[in-house]
Amino acid sequence: MTQQALGAALRGAQARHQALAANLANASTPGYVRQDVDFHSALEAALGAGRKPSETVFTPTRDPTAGTVRADGSTVDIDAESAMLAANGLEYQALVAVKEARGAAVKAALGVA
């Protein structure tokens, strides 16, 4: 189950990365409202409800807390968005490392090279 949850977390981090990149790409679009993917909460809710991690859907949603930061009505703060994108990238790399380490440990326990 842990490997499945890690796989789902990787999918969620990837979905968040795409949403954050789209925010940066649309930062100068008048009236654009930033989107985000709260994959941590989505995965936690799925696991808490006993659903399979593989069935968890990670959907970008508009950020209701985002305030207008540009005169044209865009809610994308380029500096904040860039920092979130970098942090999400680091989290993705950490998830990959953990998933690979767990896979190697399982293989070692089974005596598979």
N, CA, C and O atoms as a GROMACS GRO file, in nm:
protein
  452
    1MET      N    1   0.083  -0.120   0.000
    1MET     CA    2   0.000   0.000   0.000
    1MET      C    3   0.087   0.126   0.000
    1MET      O    4   0.051   0.227  -0.061
    2THR      N    5   0.201   0.121   0.069
    2THR     CA    6   0.287   0.238   0.074
    2THR      C    7   0.341   0.273  -0.064
    2THR      O    8   0.348   0.390  -0.100
    3GLN      N    9   0.380   0.172  -0.141
    3GLN     CA   10   0.429   0.198  -0.276
    3GLN      C   11   0.320   0.262  -0.361
    3GLN      O   12   0.348   0.352  -0.441
    4GLN      N   13   0.197   0.217  -0.344
    4GLN     CA   14   0.086   0.276  -0.419
    4GLN      C   15   0.064   0.422  -0.377
    4GLN      O   16   0.038   0.508  -0.461
    5ALA      N   17   0.074   0.448  -0.248
    5ALA     CA   18   0.057   0.585  -0.199
    5ALA      C   19   0.169   0.674  -0.251
    5ALA      O   20   0.145   0.790  -0.287
    6LEU      N   21   0.291   0.622  -0.255
    6LEU     CA   22   0.402   0.700  -0.310
    6LEU      C   23   0.381   0.728  -0.458
    6LEU      O   24   0.408   0.839  -0.505
    7GLY      N   25   0.332   0.630  -0.531
    7GLY     CA   26   0.302   0.650  -0.673
    7GLY      C   27   0.195   0.756  -0.693
    7GLY      O   28   0.205   0.840  -0.782
    8ALA      N   29   0.093   0.752  -0.609
    8ALA     CA   30  -0.013   0.852  -0.617
    8ALA      C   31   0.040   0.991  -0.580
    8ALA      O   32   0.003   1.090  -0.643
    9ALA      N   33   0.127   0.997  -0.481
    9ALA     CA   34   0.186   1.126  -0.442
    9ALA      C   35   0.269   1.183  -0.557
    9ALA      O   36   0.269   1.304  -0.580
   10LEU      N   37   0.339   1.096  -0.629
   10LEU     CA   38   0.416   1.141  -0.745
   10LEU      C   39   0.323   1.199  -0.852
   10LEU      O   40   0.353   1.302  -0.913
   11ARG      N   41   0.211   1.132  -0.875
   11ARG     CA   42   0.113   1.183  -0.972
   11ARG      C   43   0.059   1.318  -0.926
   11ARG      O   44   0.040   1.409  -1.007
   12GLY      N   45   0.033   1.330  -0.796
   12GLY     CA   46  -0.018   1.454  -0.742
   12GLY      C   47   0.082   1.568  -0.754
   12GLY      O   48   0.047   1.680  -0.790
   13ALA      N   49   0.209   1.538  -0.724
   13ALA     CA   50   0.313   1.640  -0.736
   13ALA      C   51   0.330   1.682  -0.882
   13ALA      O   52   0.354   1.800  -0.911
   14GLN      N   53   0.315   1.587  -0.973
   14GLN     CA   54   0.324   1.619  -1.116
   14GLN      C   55   0.207   1.709  -1.158
   14GLN      O   56   0.226   1.805  -1.233
   15ALA      N   57   0.087   1.678  -1.109
   15ALA     CA   58  -0.030   1.760  -1.140
   15ALA      C   59  -0.012   1.902  -1.085
   15ALA      O   60  -0.049   2.000  -1.150
   16ARG      N   61   0.045   1.912  -0.963
   16ARG     CA   62   0.068   2.044  -0.905
   16ARG      C   63   0.172   2.120  -0.986
   16ARG      O   64   0.158   2.241  -1.009
   17HIS      N   65   0.275   2.051  -1.029
   17HIS     CA   66   0.379   2.114  -1.109
   17HIS      C   67   0.320   2.174  -1.237
   17HIS      O   68   0.355   2.285  -1.277
   18GLN      N   69   0.232   2.099  -1.300
   18GLN     CA   70   0.169   2.148  -1.423
   18GLN      C   71   0.083   2.271  -1.395
   18GLN      O   72   0.082   2.365  -1.474
   19ALA      N   73   0.010   2.270  -1.283
   19ALA     CA   74  -0.074   2.384  -1.248
   19ALA      C   75   0.011   2.508  -1.219
   19ALA      O   76  -0.022   2.618  -1.264
   20LEU      N   77   0.120   2.489  -1.145
   20LEU     CA   78   0.206   2.603  -1.113
   20LEU      C   79   0.274   2.657  -1.238
   20LEU      O   80   0.287   2.779  -1.254
   21ALA      N   81   0.316   2.568  -1.327
   21ALA     CA   82   0.377   2.613  -1.453
   21ALA      C   83   0.275   2.689  -1.538
   21ALA      O   84   0.309   2.789  -1.601
   22ALA      N   85   0.150   2.643  -1.539
   22ALA     CA   86   0.045   2.713  -1.613
   22ALA      C   87   0.021   2.852  -1.554
   22ALA      O   88  -0.004   2.947  -1.628
   23ASN      N   89   0.030   2.863  -1.421
   23ASN     CA   90   0.014   2.994  -1.358
   23ASN      C   91   0.122   3.090  -1.407
   23ASN      O   92   0.093   3.205  -1.440
   24LEU      N   93   0.245   3.043  -1.410
   24LEU     CA   94   0.354   3.129  -1.457
   24LEU      C   95   0.335   3.166  -1.604
   24LEU      O   96   0.360   3.280  -1.643
   25ALA      N   97   0.292   3.071  -1.683
   25ALA     CA   98   0.270   3.097  -1.825
   25ALA      C   99   0.158   3.198  -1.848
   25ALA      O  100   0.158   3.270  -1.948
   26ASN      N  101   0.063   3.204  -1.756
   26ASN     CA  102  -0.052   3.294  -1.771
   26ASN      C  103  -0.045   3.416  -1.680
   26ASN      O  104  -0.145   3.487  -1.664
   27ALA      N  105   0.069   3.441  -1.621
   27ALA     CA  106   0.081   3.552  -1.525
   27ALA      C  107   0.040   3.686  -1.585
   27ALA      O  108  -0.014   3.771  -1.514
   28SER      N  109   0.065   3.706  -1.712
   28SER     CA  110   0.030   3.834  -1.774
   28SER      C  111  -0.103   3.830  -1.848
   28SER      O  112  -0.136   3.923  -1.922
   29THR      N  113  -0.180   3.723  -1.828
   29THR     CA  114  -0.312   3.715  -1.887
   29THR      C  115  -0.411   3.794  -1.801
   29THR      O  116  -0.428   3.762  -1.684
   30PRO      N  117  -0.475   3.896  -1.857
   30PRO     CA  118  -0.568   3.977  -1.777
   30PRO      C  119  -0.678   3.891  -1.713
   30PRO      O  120  -0.742   3.811  -1.780
   31GLY      N  121  -0.697   3.911  -1.584
   31GLY     CA  122  -0.804   3.842  -1.512
   31GLY      C  123  -0.775   3.697  -1.476
   31GLY      O  124  -0.862   3.629  -1.420
   32TYR      N  125  -0.656   3.648  -1.508
   32TYR     CA  126  -0.624   3.508  -1.479
   32TYR      C  127  -0.621   3.485  -1.328
   32TYR      O  128  -0.560   3.562  -1.254
   33VAL      N  129  -0.688   3.378  -1.284
   33VAL     CA  130  -0.688   3.341  -1.142
   33VAL      C  131  -0.601   3.217  -1.127
   33VAL      O  132  -0.624   3.115  -1.193
   34ARG      N  133  -0.502   3.226  -1.040
   34ARG     CA  134  -0.408   3.116  -1.022
   34ARG      C  135  -0.482   2.989  -0.979
   34ARG      O  136  -0.586   2.994  -0.914
   35GLN      N  137  -0.424   2.876  -1.016
   35GLN     CA  138  -0.478   2.746  -0.979
   35GLN      C  139  -0.372   2.670  -0.901
   35GLN      O  140  -0.253   2.700  -0.909
   36ASP      N  141  -0.417   2.572  -0.827
   36ASP     CA  142  -0.324   2.487  -0.752
   36ASP      C  143  -0.386   2.350  -0.738
   36ASP      O  144  -0.505   2.330  -0.760
   37VAL      N  145  -0.302   2.255  -0.701
   37VAL     CA  146  -0.347   2.118  -0.675
   37VAL      C  147  -0.303   2.084  -0.534
   37VAL      O  148  -0.183   2.074  -0.507
   38ASP      N  149  -0.398   2.065  -0.445
   38ASP     CA  150  -0.367   2.026  -0.307
   38ASP      C  151  -0.365   1.874  -0.300
   38ASP      O  152  -0.458   1.812  -0.248
   39PHE      N  153  -0.258   1.816  -0.353
   39PHE     CA  154  -0.253   1.670  -0.360
   39PHE      C  155  -0.233   1.606  -0.224
   39PHE      O  156  -0.270   1.490  -0.205
   40HIS      N  157  -0.176   1.679  -0.130
   40HIS     CA  158  -0.158   1.623   0.005
   40HIS      C  159  -0.296   1.593   0.068
   40HIS      O  160  -0.319   1.484   0.119
   41SER      N  161  -0.383   1.691   0.063
   41SER     CA  162  -0.517   1.673   0.122
   41SER      C  163  -0.598   1.569   0.047
   41SER      O  164  -0.669   1.490   0.108
   42ALA      N  165  -0.588   1.569  -0.085
   42ALA     CA  166  -0.663   1.473  -0.166
   42ALA      C  167  -0.619   1.330  -0.134
   42ALA      O  168  -0.703   1.241  -0.120
   43LEU      N  169  -0.489   1.309  -0.123
   43LEU     CA  170  -0.437   1.176  -0.093
   43LEU      C  171  -0.471   1.135   0.050
   43LEU      O  172  -0.507   1.021   0.076
   44GLU      N  173  -0.459   1.229   0.143
   44GLU     CA  174  -0.493   1.201   0.283
   44GLU      C  175  -0.641   1.163   0.296
   44GLU      O  176  -0.674   1.070   0.369
   45ALA      N  177  -0.727   1.235   0.227
   45ALA     CA  178  -0.871   1.204   0.232
   45ALA      C  179  -0.900   1.067   0.174
   45ALA      O  180  -0.981   0.992   0.228
   46ALA      N  181  -0.834   1.034   0.063
   46ALA     CA  182  -0.856   0.903  -0.001
   46ALA      C  183  -0.810   0.790   0.091
   46ALA      O  184  -0.882   0.692   0.109
   47LEU      N  185  -0.692   0.805   0.148
   47LEU     CA  186  -0.642   0.700   0.238
   47LEU      C  187  -0.727   0.690   0.364
   47LEU      O  188  -0.753   0.580   0.413
   48GLY      N  189  -0.770   0.804   0.415
   48GLY     CA  190  -0.855   0.804   0.535
   48GLY      C  191  -0.990   0.739   0.511
   48GLY      O  192  -1.049   0.681   0.603
   49ALA      N  193  -1.039   0.747   0.388
   49ALA     CA  194  -1.168   0.688   0.353
   49ALA      C  195  -1.153   0.542   0.308
   49ALA      O  196  -1.252   0.476   0.275
   50GLY      N  197  -1.028   0.492   0.306
   50GLY     CA  198  -1.006   0.354   0.267
   50GLY      C  199  -1.007   0.330   0.117
   50GLY      O  200  -1.017   0.215   0.073
   51ARG      N  201  -0.996   0.437   0.037
   51ARG     CA  202  -0.992   0.421  -0.109
   51ARG      C  203  -0.849   0.389  -0.153
   51ARG      O  204  -0.753   0.422  -0.084
   52LYS      N  205  -0.838   0.324  -0.267
   52LYS     CA  206  -0.708   0.292  -0.322
   52LYS      C  207  -0.638   0.420  -0.366
   52LYS      O  208  -0.700   0.506  -0.428
   53PRO      N  209  -0.509   0.434  -0.334
   53PRO     CA  210  -0.436   0.553  -0.378
   53PRO      C  211  -0.438   0.570  -0.530
   53PRO      O  212  -0.439   0.682  -0.580
   54SER      N  213  -0.439   0.460  -0.602
   54SER     CA  214  -0.437   0.467  -0.749
   54SER      C  215  -0.565   0.529  -0.805
   54SER      O  216  -0.567   0.574  -0.920
   55GLU      N  217  -0.670   0.532  -0.726
   55GLU     CA  218  -0.797   0.589  -0.771
   55GLU      C  219  -0.810   0.738  -0.740
   55GLU      O  220  -0.909   0.801  -0.777
   56THR      N  221  -0.711   0.794  -0.672
   56THR     CA  222  -0.715   0.934  -0.633
   56THR      C  223  -0.694   1.022  -0.756
   56THR      O  224  -0.602   1.002  -0.835
   57VAL      N  225  -0.782   1.120  -0.769
   57VAL     CA  226  -0.775   1.214  -0.881
   57VAL      C  227  -0.724   1.348  -0.828
   57VAL      O  228  -0.770   1.397  -0.726
   58PHE      N  229  -0.629   1.404  -0.899
   58PHE     CA  230  -0.571   1.533  -0.860
   58PHE      C  231  -0.610   1.637  -0.963
   58PHE      O  232  -0.559   1.639  -1.075
   59THR      N  233  -0.702   1.725  -0.924
   59THR     CA  234  -0.759   1.823  -1.015
   59THR      C  235  -0.718   1.964  -0.974
   59THR      O  236  -0.732   2.001  -0.857
   60PRO      N  237  -0.670   2.043  -1.068
   60PRO     CA  238  -0.640   2.182  -1.036
   60PRO      C  239  -0.768   2.258  -1.002
   60PRO      O  240  -0.871   2.239  -1.067
   61THR      N  241  -0.761   2.342  -0.903
   61THR     CA  242  -0.875   2.426  -0.866
   61THR      C  243  -0.828   2.571  -0.854
   61THR      O  244  -0.712   2.598  -0.824
   62ARG      N  245  -0.920   2.661  -0.877
   62ARG     CA  246  -0.889   2.803  -0.860
   62ARG      C  247  -0.861   2.830  -0.713
   62ARG      O  248  -0.925   2.774  -0.625
   63ASP      N  249  -0.766   2.916  -0.689
   63ASP     CA  250  -0.727   2.952  -0.553
   63ASP      C  251  -0.816   3.067  -0.505
   63ASP      O  252  -0.798   3.181  -0.547
   64PRO      N  253  -0.913   3.036  -0.416
   64PRO     CA  254  -1.005   3.141  -0.370
   64PRO      C  255  -0.938   3.244  -0.279
   64PRO      O  256  -0.993   3.352  -0.256
   65THR      N  257  -0.820   3.212  -0.228
   65THR     CA  258  -0.751   3.305  -0.139
   65THR      C  259  -0.658   3.400  -0.214
   65THR      O  260  -0.603   3.493  -0.155
   66ALA      N  261  -0.639   3.375  -0.343
   66ALA     CA  262  -0.547   3.458  -0.422
   66ALA      C  263  -0.607   3.596  -0.445
   66ALA      O  264  -0.719   3.610  -0.494
   67GLY      N  265  -0.530   3.694  -0.409
   67GLY     CA  266  -0.574   3.832  -0.432
   67GLY      C  267  -0.510   3.887  -0.559
   67GLY      O  268  -0.408   3.837  -0.606
   68THR      N  269  -0.570   3.989  -0.611
   68THR     CA  270  -0.518   4.053  -0.732
   68THR      C  271  -0.382   4.114  -0.703
   68THR      O  272  -0.367   4.189  -0.606
   69VAL      N  273  -0.284   4.082  -0.786
   69VAL     CA  274  -0.150   4.137  -0.766
   69VAL      C  275  -0.106   4.224  -0.884
   69VAL      O  276   0.000   4.287  -0.879
   70ARG      N  277  -0.187   4.227  -0.988
   70ARG     CA  278  -0.154   4.309  -1.105
   70ARG      C  279  -0.273   4.398  -1.140
   70ARG      O  280  -0.387   4.367  -1.107
   71ALA      N  281  -0.244   4.506  -1.204
   71ALA     CA  282  -0.350   4.601  -1.242
   71ALA      C  283  -0.450   4.539  -1.339
   71ALA      O  284  -0.565   4.582  -1.345
   72ASP      N  285  -0.407   4.437  -1.415
   72ASP     CA  286  -0.497   4.374  -1.511
   72ASP      C  287  -0.586   4.266  -1.449
   72ASP      O  288  -0.661   4.199  -1.520
   73GLY      N  289  -0.576   4.249  -1.316
   73GLY     CA  290  -0.662   4.153  -1.246
   73GLY      C  291  -0.602   4.016  -1.227
   73GLY      O  292  -0.665   3.930  -1.166
   74SER      N  293  -0.483   3.991  -1.278
   74SER     CA  294  -0.418   3.861  -1.259
   74SER      C  295  -0.384   3.840  -1.112
   74SER      O  296  -0.345   3.934  -1.043
   75THR      N  297  -0.399   3.717  -1.065
   75THR     CA  298  -0.370   3.687  -0.925
   75THR      C  299  -0.239   3.610  -0.908
   75THR      O  300  -0.213   3.553  -0.802
   76VAL      N  301  -0.156   3.608  -1.011
   76VAL     CA  302  -0.030   3.534  -1.007
   76VAL      C  303   0.084   3.625  -0.962
   76VAL      O  304   0.116   3.724  -1.029
   77ASP      N  305   0.144   3.591  -0.849
   77ASP     CA  306   0.265   3.657  -0.801
   77ASP      C  307   0.381   3.573  -0.853
   77ASP      O  308   0.404   3.462  -0.804
   78ILE      N  309   0.454   3.624  -0.949
   78ILE     CA  310   0.558   3.545  -1.016
   78ILE      C  311   0.663   3.494  -0.919
   78ILE      O  312   0.706   3.380  -0.929
   79ASP      N  313   0.705   3.577  -0.824
   79ASP     CA  314   0.807   3.533  -0.729
   79ASP      C  315   0.755   3.420  -0.640
   79ASP      O  316   0.824   3.320  -0.619
   80ALA      N  317   0.634   3.436  -0.587
   80ALA     CA  318   0.576   3.333  -0.501
   80ALA      C  319   0.553   3.204  -0.579
   80ALA      O  320   0.578   3.094  -0.529
   81GLU      N  321   0.506   3.219  -0.702
   81GLU     CA  322   0.477   3.101  -0.786
   81GLU      C  323   0.606   3.026  -0.818
   81GLU      O  324   0.609   2.903  -0.815
   82SER      N  325   0.712   3.100  -0.848
   82SER     CA  326   0.841   3.038  -0.878
   82SER      C  327   0.894   2.963  -0.758
   82SER      O  328   0.951   2.854  -0.772
   83ALA      N  329   0.877   3.020  -0.638
   83ALA     CA  330   0.923   2.953  -0.516
   83ALA      C  331   0.843   2.825  -0.492
   83ALA      O  332   0.900   2.723  -0.454
   84MET      N  333   0.711   2.830  -0.514
   84MET     CA  334   0.628   2.709  -0.497
   84MET      C  335   0.666   2.602  -0.598
   84MET      O  336   0.666   2.483  -0.566
   85LEU      N  337   0.697   2.644  -0.720
   85LEU     CA  338   0.737   2.550  -0.824
   85LEU      C  339   0.868   2.480  -0.786
   85LEU      O  340   0.882   2.359  -0.804
   86ALA      N  341   0.963   2.557  -0.734
   86ALA     CA  342   1.091   2.499  -0.692
   86ALA      C  343   1.071   2.403  -0.574
   86ALA      O  344   1.129   2.294  -0.573
   87ALA      N  345   0.990   2.442  -0.477
   87ALA     CA  346   0.965   2.356  -0.361
   87ALA      C  347   0.894   2.227  -0.404
   87ALA      O  348   0.925   2.120  -0.353
   88ASN      N  349   0.800   2.239  -0.496
   88ASN     CA  350   0.730   2.120  -0.544
   88ASN      C  351   0.825   2.027  -0.619
   88ASN      O  352   0.815   1.905  -0.607
   89GLY      N  353   0.918   2.084  -0.694
   89GLY     CA  354   1.018   2.003  -0.764
   89GLY      C  355   1.105   1.926  -0.667
   89GLY      O  356   1.137   1.810  -0.691
   90LEU      N  357   1.143   1.991  -0.558
   90LEU     CA  358   1.223   1.922  -0.456
   90LEU      C  359   1.143   1.811  -0.389
   90LEU      O  360   1.196   1.704  -0.361
   91GLU      N  361   1.016   1.837  -0.364
   91GLU     CA  362   0.932   1.734  -0.303
   91GLU      C  363   0.917   1.614  -0.397
   91GLU      O  364   0.920   1.500  -0.353
   92TYR      N  365   0.902   1.641  -0.526
   92TYR     CA  366   0.891   1.534  -0.624
   92TYR      C  367   1.018   1.450  -0.623
   92TYR      O  368   1.011   1.327  -0.624
   93GLN      N  369   1.134   1.515  -0.622
   93GLN     CA  370   1.260   1.442  -0.619
   93GLN      C  371   1.272   1.357  -0.493
   93GLN      O  372   1.322   1.244  -0.500
   94ALA      N  373   1.228   1.408  -0.380
   94ALA     CA  374   1.232   1.332  -0.256
   94ALA      C  375   1.140   1.211  -0.263
   94ALA      O  376   1.176   1.102  -0.217
   95LEU      N  377   1.022   1.228  -0.321
   95LEU     CA  378   0.930   1.116  -0.336
   95LEU      C  379   0.988   1.007  -0.426
   95LEU      O  380   0.974   0.889  -0.397
   96VAL      N  381   1.054   1.048  -0.533
   96VAL     CA  382   1.119   0.951  -0.623
   96VAL      C  383   1.226   0.873  -0.547
   96VAL      O  384   1.235   0.751  -0.559
   97ALA      N  385   1.307   0.943  -0.469
   97ALA     CA  386   1.414   0.878  -0.394
   97ALA      C  387   1.358   0.777  -0.294
   97ALA      O  388   1.410   0.667  -0.280
   98VAL      N  389   1.253   0.815  -0.224
   98VAL     CA  390   1.191   0.724  -0.127
   98VAL      C  391   1.131   0.603  -0.196
   98VAL      O  392   1.147   0.490  -0.150
   99LYS      N  393   1.062   0.627  -0.308
   99LYS     CA  394   1.001   0.515  -0.380
   99LYS      C  395   1.107   0.418  -0.431
   99LYS      O  396   1.090   0.296  -0.421
  100GLU      N  397   1.216   0.471  -0.484
  100GLU     CA  398   1.324   0.385  -0.533
  100GLU      C  399   1.389   0.308  -0.419
  100GLU      O  400   1.420   0.190  -0.434
  101ALA      N  401   1.411   0.373  -0.306
  101ALA     CA  402   1.472   0.306  -0.190
  101ALA      C  403   1.383   0.194  -0.138
  101ALA      O  404   1.431   0.087  -0.102
  102ARG      N  405   1.254   0.220  -0.133
  102ARG     CA  406   1.161   0.116  -0.086
  102ARG      C  407   1.159  -0.002  -0.183
  102ARG      O  408   1.155  -0.117  -0.142
  103GLY      N  409   1.161   0.029  -0.312
  103GLY     CA  410   1.164  -0.079  -0.412
  103GLY      C  411   1.290  -0.163  -0.399
  103GLY      O  412   1.285  -0.286  -0.408
  104ALA      N  413   1.404  -0.097  -0.377
  104ALA     CA  414   1.530  -0.170  -0.361
  104ALA      C  415   1.528  -0.255  -0.235
  104ALA      O  416   1.580  -0.366  -0.234
  105ALA      N  417   1.468  -0.203  -0.129
  105ALA     CA  418   1.459  -0.281  -0.004
  105ALA      C  419   1.372  -0.404  -0.021
  105ALA      O  420   1.405  -0.511   0.031
  106VAL      N  421   1.264  -0.391  -0.094
  106VAL     CA  422   1.176  -0.506  -0.119
  106VAL      C  423   1.249  -0.610  -0.203
  106VAL      O  424   1.241  -0.730  -0.175
  107LYS      N  425   1.321  -0.565  -0.306
  107LYS     CA  426   1.396  -0.658  -0.389
  107LYS      C  427   1.503  -0.730  -0.308
  107LYS      O  428   1.523  -0.850  -0.324
  108ALA      N  429   1.572  -0.656  -0.220
  108ALA     CA  430   1.676  -0.718  -0.137
  108ALA      C  431   1.614  -0.821  -0.043
  108ALA      O  432   1.671  -0.928  -0.021
  109ALA      N  433   1.498  -0.789   0.013
  109ALA     CA  434   1.432  -0.883   0.104
  109ALA      C  435   1.387  -1.009   0.032
  109ALA      O  436   1.383  -1.117   0.091
  110LEU      N  437   1.354  -0.995  -0.094
  110LEU     CA  438   1.310  -1.111  -0.172
  110LEU      C  439   1.427  -1.184  -0.237
  110LEU      O  440   1.410  -1.291  -0.296
  111GLY      N  441   1.547  -1.125  -0.226
  111GLY     CA  442   1.665  -1.188  -0.285
  111GLY      C  443   1.671  -1.172  -0.435
  111GLY      O  444   1.735  -1.251  -0.504
  112VAL      N  445   1.604  -1.069  -0.486
  112VAL     CA  446   1.605  -1.040  -0.628
  112VAL      C  447   1.705  -0.928  -0.654
  112VAL      O  448   1.702  -0.825  -0.587
  113ALA      N  449   1.791  -0.947  -0.750
  113ALA     CA  450   1.893  -0.845  -0.778
  113ALA      C  451   1.843  -0.735  -0.864
  113ALA      O  452   1.918  -0.643  -0.896
   0.00000   0.00000   0.00000
